[in-house]
């Protein structure tokens, strides 16, 4: 959908439908007051008999006298005293979803002019794009053309204008919208990749998609290591995971050079398990189809590299995605096997379903060659994180508090929140092994923490943070599908690092 800014008088806007906010108890916002004046009090009269009480409740009006738009959608923002970000998001998403099933093609909205105390208008504009694209997203690439057409709106939305009465904020708003579009495209890419089934989105497919993105941007260089390359390097932990699969493992390397040549890069490392059956430690059959989402961390890294390249951010960034499958086979890892990682440390595999940390640990060691200023790994790593935090917050652990604080702040600013868990030395002893330098699991307690403790042993040479997105990367149930998280969080972090105000 196209996005633009308009400053012409609100009542004179020409659109198929104009979205304007109202509060509960028949109270008008400042923007709706303008429309009410233009209609000689018609809106106030109509609201007296309408039941608009909670965020998202709406009233669709046709051919309102004095209003240039063909239709006017009044959407409730809830009680004025309780009005905050969550109500605004709900109202906008509800409006876009409703009108996407309507005959409206080109929309306008005054919701950017209805902020709450302390709201950032520019951030609202960026988030409005993300909310709109979320409402329009469809995961239908694997449906037949006939059924895809049935599910698609007959009159798809084509454009959304953001109305602002302030003539001085044009360039800043345009920049915010541009950022929103790039981030939204990244979120959609992460969803598209994750929603594909494992027989399509293999490690090789994931590598090809990264290469296609690299060809579209001069500042982005993409290369891929195959199993022979990794064997020569000594990446025994990573390669052990793919032994049970017919699909060869890949290490995808995306290097974006937008900053000074002398500036050290930030590195993003994303777990790319395109399907995880658990290996010999086989997962239960029920719900195993969702294990195609075990590459959401890798998908988010590829998506962020695309978005950063689109925005031409002035920083250097490296994306590393170890991609593999984890399946049972005669050549697969067995409980009790010991492998040697790229770092030289040995690992006793007590559970073959704790494979994500095996492909990540070698990739963290590989990241050392880029001399990164910070490294963030992103992984659907532990079911324990879902137990601890549900689907609201990603788990965050770090060996550097300043980096952790940056990510926590970025999560709050982007509404893609994380919650920090402890990485205390006392947890490390749970990884003790009598036969190797460490075990790949730490027992029943504190599973998310001990998984991060394992990774921390391969991240001692740089500032490092770990995002466990097992609970936030996808939704289960009837509406199952990838969420695109934590692309908004990561992009907010990268925008801040690039100096965006």
DRENNU-525205 format. One record per residue (C-alpha): x negated, y negated, z negated. Coordinates in steps of 0.5 Angstrom, whole numbers, padded with zeros to 4 digits, always signed. Example, Ala and Ser with C-alpha at 12.3 -4.5 7.8 and 13.67 -1.06 7.14 Angstrom:
# DRENNU-525205
-0025+0009-0016/-0027+0002-0014/
***
This chain:
# DRENNU-525205
+0000+0000+0000/-0002-0007+0001/-0003-0012-0004/-0003-0020-0004/-0002-0026-0008/+0003-0031-0007/+0004-0038-0010/+0010-0041-0006/+0016-0042-0011/+0019-0036-0014/+0026-0037-0012/+0024-0038-0005/+0020-0031-0004/+0022-0027+0002/+0022-0020+0000/+0026-0014+0001/+0026-0014-0007/+0023-0018-0012/+0021-0015-0019/+0022-0020-0025/+0022-0018-0032/+0027-0019-0038/+0027-0018-0045/+0032-0014-0049/+0038-0017-0052/+0039-0021-0046/+0033-0026-0047/+0029-0028-0040/+0022-0029-0039/+0019-0035-0036/+0019-0033-0029/+0026-0030-0030/+0028-0037-0033/+0026-0040-0026/+0030-0035-0022/+0036-0036-0027/+0036-0044-0026/+0035-0043-0018/+0042-0039-0019/+0045-0044-0023/+0045-0039-0029/+0048-0033-0025/+0042-0028-0028/+0044-0030-0035/+0051-0029-0034/+0050-0022-0031/+0045-0020-0037/+0051-0021-0042/+0054-0015-0040/+0048-0011-0038/+0045-0005-0042/+0037-0007-0042/+0034-0005-0048/+0028-0001-0048/+0022-0002-0043/+0024+0001-0036/+0031+0000-0036/+0033-0004-0030/+0039-0008-0026/+0039-0008-0019/+0042-0014-0016/+0044-0016-0009/+0044-0022-0005/+0043-0027-0011/+0045-0034-0010/+0039-0038-0010/+0034-0033-0009/+0030-0031-0003/+0029-0024-0004/+0034-0019-0001/+0035-0016-0008/+0033-0017-0015/+0030-0012-0020/+0031-0014-0027/+0027-0009-0031/+0027-0009-0039/+0020-0011-0042/+0023-0009-0049/+0024-0013-0055/+0020-0020-0055/+0017-0019-0061/+0015-0012-0060/+0012-0013-0053/+0005-0011-0051/+0001-0007-0046/+0005+0000-0046/+0012-0004-0045/+0009-0008-0039/+0006-0001-0036/+0012+0003-0037/+0017-0003-0034/+0012-0004-0028/+0011+0004-0027/+0019+0005-0027/+0020-0001-0022/+0015+0002-0017/+0018+0009-0018/+0025+0007-0017/+0024+0002-0011/+0020+0008-0008/+0026+0012-0007/+0030+0005-0004/+0030+0002+0003/+0025-0003+0000/+0019-0004+0004/+0016-0010+0002/+0016-0012-0005/+0014-0018-0010/+0013-0018-0017/+0013-0024-0023/+0010-0019-0028/+0003-0022-0028/+0006-0028-0031/+0009-0025-0037/+0003-0023-0041/+0003-0022-0048/-0001-0026-0053/-0009-0024-0052/-0007-0021-0045/-0012-0022-0039/-0008-0024-0033/-0014-0021-0028/-0014-0014-0032/-0007-0014-0031/-0007-0015-0024/-0012-0010-0023/-0008-0005-0027/-0002-0007-0023/-0005-0004-0017/-0007+0003-0021/+0000+0003-0024/+0003+0002-0017/-0001+0007-0014/+0000+0012-0019/+0007+0012-0018/+0006+0013-0011/+0002+0019-0011/+0004+0025-0008/+0000+0032-0008/+0003+0035-0002/-0003+0036+0003/-0002+0044+0002/+0005+0044+0004/+0008+0045+0011/+0009+0039+0015/+0017+0040+0014/+0017+0041+0007/+0012+0035+0006/+0017+0030+0010/+0023+0033+0006/+0019+0030-0001/+0017+0024+0002/+0021+0017+0002/+0025+0016+0008/+0023+0008+0007/+0016+0008+0004/+0013+0002+0001/+0008-0002+0005/+0006-0008+0001/+0007-0011-0006/+0006-0019-0007/+0004-0021-0014/+0007-0028-0016/+0003-0033-0020/+0004-0041-0021/-0003-0042-0022/-0006-0045-0016/-0013-0044-0019/-0014-0037-0020/-0014-0035-0013/-0021-0032-0012/-0021-0029-0019/-0014-0025-0017/-0016-0023-0011/-0023-0020-0014/-0019-0016-0019/-0014-0013-0014/-0020-0011-0010/-0023-0008-0016/-0016-0004-0017/-0015-0002-0010/-0022+0001-0010/-0021+0004-0017/-0014+0007-0015/-0017+0010-0009/-0023+0013-0013/-0017+0016-0018/-0013+0019-0012/-0020+0022-0009/-0021+0025-0016/-0014+0028-0016/-0014+0030-0009/-0020+0034-0010/-0018+0037-0016/-0011+0039-0014/-0014+0043-0008/-0014+0051-0010/-0020+0054-0011/-0020+0058-0004/-0021+0051-0001/-0024+0047-0005/-0031+0051-0006/-0038+0049-0008/-0039+0048-0001/-0033+0044+0001/-0034+0039-0005/-0041+0038-0002/-0038+0037+0005/-0034+0032+0002/-0039+0028-0002/-0043+0028+0005/-0037+0025+0008/-0037+0019+0003/-0045+0018+0004/-0044+0017+0012/-0039+0011+0010/-0044+0007+0006/-0051+0005+0008/-0053+0004+0001/-0051+0011-0001/-0055+0017+0000/-0053+0024-0001/-0057+0031-0001/-0055+0038-0003/-0059+0043-0006/-0058+0050-0005/-0059+0056-0009/-0066+0057-0006/-0068+0050-0008/-0065+0051-0015/-0069+0058-0015/-0076+0054-0013/-0074+0049-0019/-0073+0054-0024/-0066+0053-0025/-0064+0059-0028/-0058+0057-0033/-0054+0054-0027/-0056+0060-0022/-0054+0065-0027/-0047+0062-0027/-0046+0063-0019/-0049+0071-0019/-0042+0073-0020/-0039+0069-0014/-0039+0070-0007/-0039+0063-0006/-0046+0060-0007/-0048+0054-0012/-0049+0047-0010/-0052+0041-0013/-0050+0035-0010/-0054+0029-0011/-0051+0022-0009/-0056+0016-0010/-0053+0009-0009/-0058+0003-0009/-0054-0003-0010/-0059-0006-0015/-0066-0008-0015/-0071-0003-0013/-0075-0003-0019/-0068-0003-0023/-0067+0004-0027/-0061+0007-0025/-0055+0010-0029/-0054+0017-0028/-0047+0021-0028/-0047+0028-0029/-0040+0032-0027/-0039+0039-0028/-0036+0042-0022/-0033+0049-0023/-0029+0050-0017/-0026+0056-0021/-0027+0059-0027/-0024+0066-0029/-0029+0066-0035/-0034+0071-0032/-0034+0078-0036/-0031+0074-0042/-0025+0074-0037/-0019+0069-0039/-0012+0071-0040/-0008+0071-0034/-0003+0066-0036/-0005+0060-0034/-0011+0062-0030/-0009+0058-0024/-0010+0052-0028/-0018+0053-0028/-0018+0050-0021/-0019+0044-0025/-0025+0046-0028/-0029+0041-0023/-0025+0035-0025/-0032+0032-0028/-0035+0033-0022/-0029+0030-0018/-0029+0024-0022/-0037+0023-0021/-0036+0023-0013/-0030+0019-0014/-0034+0013-0018/-0040+0013-0013/-0034+0012-0007/-0031+0006-0011/-0038+0003-0013/-0040+0003-0006/-0034+0000-0004/-0034-0005-0009/-0042-0006-0007/-0043-0007-0014/-0050-0010-0016/-0053-0004-0020/-0057+0003-0018/-0053+0009-0020/-0054+0017-0019/-0049+0022-0019/-0050+0029-0020/-0045+0035-0019/-0047+0042-0020/-0042+0046-0017/-0041+0053-0018/-0035+0059-0019/-0035+0063-0025/-0032+0070-0023/-0033+0077-0026/-0038+0082-0022/-0043+0087-0022/-0048+0081-0022/-0045+0076-0026/-0048+0074-0033/-0046+0079-0039/-0045+0078-0046/-0052+0078-0049/-0056+0076-0043/-0062+0071-0044/-0063+0066-0038/-0069+0061-0038/-0067+0054-0036/-0070+0049-0032/-0073+0046-0039/-0076+0052-0040/-0072+0053-0046/-0068+0060-0047/-0061+0061-0048/-0057+0067-0050/-0051+0068-0047/-0046+0070-0052/-0040+0068-0048/-0040+0068-0041/-0034+0063-0041/-0038+0058-0044/-0041+0057-0037/-0040+0049-0036/-0046+0048-0041/-0050+0052-0037/-0050+0049-0031/-0050+0042-0034/-0056+0043-0038/-0060+0044-0032/-0057+0038-0029/-0059+0034-0035/-0066+0036-0034/-0066+0035-0027/-0064+0028-0028/-0070+0026-0032/-0074+0025-0025/-0069+0019-0024/-0072+0016-0030/-0065+0013-0032/-0063+0008-0037/-0057+0012-0039/-0054+0019-0037/-0046+0020-0038/-0044+0027-0037/-0037+0029-0036/-0034+0036-0036/-0027+0040-0038/-0032+0043-0043/-0028+0046-0049/-0021+0048-0051/-0023+0046-0058/-0022+0038-0055/-0015+0039-0053/-0014+0042-0060/-0017+0036-0063/-0015+0030-0059/-0009+0033-0054/-0008+0029-0048/-0009+0022-0050/-0016+0021-0051/-0023+0024-0048/-0028+0027-0053/-0034+0023-0054/-0041+0025-0057/-0047+0021-0056/-0054+0021-0058/-0054+0013-0057/-0049+0009-0061/-0050+0003-0057/-0048+0007-0051/-0042+0010-0054/-0039+0003-0056/-0040+0001-0049/-0036+0007-0047/-0031+0006-0052/-0030-0001-0051/-0029+0001-0043/-0024+0006-0045/-0020+0001-0049/-0020-0004-0043/-0018+0001-0038/-0013+0004-0042/-0017+0011-0041/-0019+0012-0048/-0024+0016-0051/-0025+0018-0059/-0032+0019-0062/-0034+0026-0065/-0040+0027-0070/-0046+0029-0067/-0049+0031-0073/-0056+0035-0074/-0052+0040-0079/-0048+0043-0073/-0054+0045-0069/-0055+0051-0074/-0049+0054-0071/-0053+0055-0064/-0058+0059-0067/-0060+0066-0064/-0065+0071-0066/-0067+0073-0059/-0067+0066-0055/-0068+0059-0057/-0061+0058-0057/-0054+0061-0056/-0049+0058-0051/-0043+0058-0057/-0043+0056-0064/-0038+0060-0067/-0030+0058-0068/-0031+0052-0072/-0032+0045-0069/-0033+0048-0062/-0033+0041-0058/-0038+0039-0063/-0043+0045-0062/-0042+0045-0054/-0045+0037-0054/-0050+0040-0059/-0052+0045-0054/-0052+0039-0049/-0056+0034-0053/-0062+0039-0053/-0063+0038-0046/-0062+0030-0046/-0067+0028-0051/-0071+0024-0046/-0066+0019-0045/-0060+0015-0048/-0054+0020-0047/-0047+0021-0048/-0042+0026-0046/-0034+0026-0045/-0030+0032-0046/-0024+0031-0041/-0021+0038-0042/-0015+0035-0045/-0014+0029-0041/-0016+0031-0034/-0010+0035-0032/-0003+0036-0034/+0000+0042-0035/+0007+0045-0034/+0013+0043-0029/+0009+0037-0027/+0002+0040-0027/-0003+0036-0023/-0010+0032-0024/-0010+0025-0027/-0016+0022-0024/-0019+0021-0031/-0024+0018-0033/-0025+0015-0027/-0022+0008-0030/-0026+0009-0036/-0033+0010-0032/-0031+0004-0027/-0030-0001-0033/-0036+0001-0036/-0040+0001-0029/-0037-0006-0028/-0039-0009-0034/-0046-0006-0033/-0046-0010-0026/-0044-0016-0030/-0037-0017-0028/-0033-0022-0033/
***
